[in-house]
């Protein structure tokens, strides 16, 4: 019998299984048969009721199966395996232990076949202590015993014990190698998994569909296209190219590694495309930000007769969220309700985000409230939604409520809170949350958290402190964190720090057009036109093009896009005329165009004409012309709203007595009665 030190090796204390009490359910039967040696029954024994016994077990009628065939079970103890297998789907630990007691009573507990079934039972029940105790007391083990234990360790997160057992095994089979390859991927040890897979191949072991799928997922996580292509060649050699599990993993690998075309081709080659294949394709398109493509695939999937599941709805609703198409999003929400998927946590989180990003904060909160079982992801999604709409106090209240419900916040929750505080001017509260995350919760700050802290400091004018923080970070600074500080320099019109910061951004990403534009904006605000010209010349020399501003508005389930000038829209003449009249009315009420935001040295009339044709103004004008009176207008923009448009939209909301909701690249602005929800802090 193995010593206690063997168990200590796996970090588990000893459990004595030989003293398990005989269960009441089976006690009468055991009393009647406990004195009978099962060995005598094995002589000249034939069991005629195997089919009935198997049927009862398959239906989960364990007690009835035992009582009707108790003498046969005592005569042929291998039948205990049927009872054990039947116990697993019921997920009853107590029933499993009762069966274990019966096996001990029968005297066949030393049988490898029965012991392996018991080992599998404890493993499936998530009882690692009991599994280890049984394993260490087994007088005879085989490869299957070790394989079951390796899987048990991996499923309960004990990778070290699994690796130790794997290394100690004198002999391994295909299942052993497959379990370890799959386990390494589970623990995100992708590189190690690929090496083990290669070693497995060299030794002549044939992988199964699950280990191949795992290795391909490892390639996807690493973005290792060449390694993935090698595995693809091996898949074809082994004859797995039309296997659905492997095929979907292949497609996922190609799309994750940047080869969307190859991923689609793998899916199209499959003889029978199932829902998993469709979901893989839609998820791949969503990852590549091809959101219109996701919606197209969704329509094609339904035409092909497939019913969407929760994975489908997450991809499709998330795409509606990114495109900010409320009408389509509501329609898909209705379809999720009809399909019975609207209460799934992942779907609810997507709905919360979709309604929030489409400007419907109340609908977002309604979806949150309707979900009875809320996890940390859903709470974080709702906190982010409040922050995105400038509702800082509500977001903090929600976090306090989350803590009262004993839900432990994670890195994403604190990232949401820091974002909220930075966009609501809550510097001290934001810093408190940062220290709470690190000290109270023991979470490690990522670069994204530091970026939010830099934003907090920068927005409140602490530019030197923010710059010093970036230069002393324990992680490598990226272009985003420097651009965050550059935006703060623009807000506070600090050209000197801006020049240093812009140099850092362009050192990391020389093609970043936003940094050139921000720097040019800072110089133009100070009327330093010579510096503006230098920036524009640098852009030309480096062949950097400014990202064009695009605004879009959804009217009657149709999305209308507008660019600077707006002449591509079929109604551009009417829109320009309407805007001229509206601007005239705004000026009567005190509106003065902010010509400082124009990056060209031109006369004021030209500057005003330039400002009047900004994409968001064109979108709002079109919406006012085509939307019924009193209906809120929702406009989306790919870049931040400029200061002139921000002032102008406040006037428009007052003149038209209408709520205008604008989503820019940073946040939502709710304009109503001449004011904005951001408090002019964006």
Secondary structure by P-SEA (a helix, b strand, c coil): cccaaaaaaacccccccccccccccaaaaaaaccccccccccccccccaaaaaaaaaaacaaaaaaaacaaaaaacccaaaaaaaaacccccaaaaaaaaaaaaaacccccaaaaaaaaaaaaaaccaaaaaaaaaacccccaaaaaaaaaaaaaacaaaaaaaaaaacccccaaaaaaaaaaaaaacaaaaaaaaaaaaaaacccccaaaaaaaaaaaaaaccaaaaaaaaaaaaaacccccaaaaaaaaaaaaaaccaaaaaaaaaacccccaaaaaaaaaaaaaacaaaaaaaaaaaaaaacccccaaaaaaaaaaaaaaccaaaaaaaaaaaaaacccccaaaaaaaaaaaaaaccaaaaaaaaaacccccaaaaaaaaaaaaaacaaaaaaaaaaaaaaacccccaaaaaaaaaaaaaacaaaaaaaaaaaacccccccccaaaaaaaaaaaaaacaaaaaaaaaaaccccccaaaaaaaaaaaaaaccaaaaaaaaaaaaaaccccaaaaaaaaaaaaaacaaaaaaaaaaaaaaacccccbbbbbbbcccbbbbbccccccccaaaaaaaaaaaaaaaaaaaccccccccccccccaaaaaaaaaacaaaaaaaaaaacccccbbbbbbbcccccaaaaaaaaaaaaaacbbbbbbcccbbbbbccccccccccc
